[in-house]
Amino acid sequence: MNQQSEPHSIAPLFEAAWNAHDMSALGELFHPDATFVNRFAMYWRGRDEIVAGHRFIHEGVYSDSVLKVDAPDVDAISDDVAVLHFWTRASIGKAHPAGPHQVDTLIMAVVVRRDGVWRIQAGENVTYLDPRTGKELLRNLGQPRD
């Protein structure tokens, strides 16, 4: 495993694991007792559930997906705890029933340093939606945030 020595290193490692479809590497970014809520509000408790949930989609509908992760905003809570927010854009391929398309999400992760290594303790992934219609939106990359 790549030893994450800074909280901001989690985001590019998440991208690399996703794009390699390496769910073992993705799992190493989480503490064993971590929790994760995916963009469909599925709540996974523990690294094993987090890996299993991601493995399922990476062996199926996201098997040809590519993820681009923006640099995270990092808010330190203490020397050993920080909150990350980072945007992702998933380019979904032909393996998805809806065909090729893109999805933007925002990941919030509480990261905790234990034994000198930063890992995700709790994460949540939300899809960028129009709150009036529920329609998925894409961000205007390079434009100021709302």
Disulfide bonds with the S-S distance in Angstrom:
none
